[in-house]
Amino acid sequence: MKKGYTTLTVNGTEYKFSVGNGFGEISPSETLSFTLRERLGLTGSKESCGEGACGCCTVIMNDDAVTSCMLLTVECDGKNIVTIEGLESPEFGLDPLQQAFIDEYAFQCGYCTPGIIMSAKALLMANPHPSEDEIKESLSGNYCRCISHYTVLRAINRVAAESKEV
C-alpha cells in the first residue's frame, strides 16, 4: 500500500505532509517550489519560468543544486533541503558566500540571486577550490539580466580563495 504522507527536512526542520486532494493536503502534483514558498513561507527562492530554465528557484537537495519548480514535493520524500534562508547561521550570521555577494556587489534586483548563490554553494560544498570553468559550468543553469557575471565570479572566487587559506 502506498503511504499517504511525505516527509521533508527543510533547513534542519522536519515537516510531514499528508498527500491527497483534500483541504490542507499536498496534491501529488504540487511542486517543491510551491510547498516551500506557499506552505512554509520560505520565499527566498523565486519561481520565474516554471520550466527549470532560469535557476531562480534553485535549492540544495541532498547536497546537489536542483530547480524546485521541476520537482514534485512527493518526489522529495526523505530528502534534506536547504533554501537560501537556511544558509544563515544564528550563531555566525550570513554564510561567507552570502557576505561575499554583498561585499562584491554581485546582485542588482536580487530576484535571481538566491538561485545563483545556491548553485554556487552546492559547487563549493562539493569542490571548495573550483576552477573558473567549473564555476561557470555550475552557474550555467542560472539566468540573470541585471548584473555583470564578473561580480558574481569575483564573489565566488573570493570564498574559494578564503577556504584555501584555512
C-alpha angles and dihedrals in degrees: 000000000000115000116244099221142054127214125207132177107217119184089340097310121108118226125189118199129188111232120222143081098276128107111293094010126118111248114230086239096053114120125229088240091059092046093050096045104034105028101032099030093232098144099163094100112065132211113222115147100018088213104084092251103110103043095221091127096050117143131165116256117184089341095309127107110242135174105243094203089066097051127079113225091232088058089060096062110146093007128134111231128189121192128190088267089058094059095072114086119216087217102042104023124221120018110256089248092054090049092048090054089054094044094048095042088238096164139051117180090008097219095120096028097093091054092048091049092049092050090049092045092054089051093049091048090055096036117017092188107043124173121241090258092051090052092049091048092051090053095046091102094054120088126196131169099184109057142053109249087216090078091048091051090047091053094049092045089050092057092044090051092048091052089055089057094057 
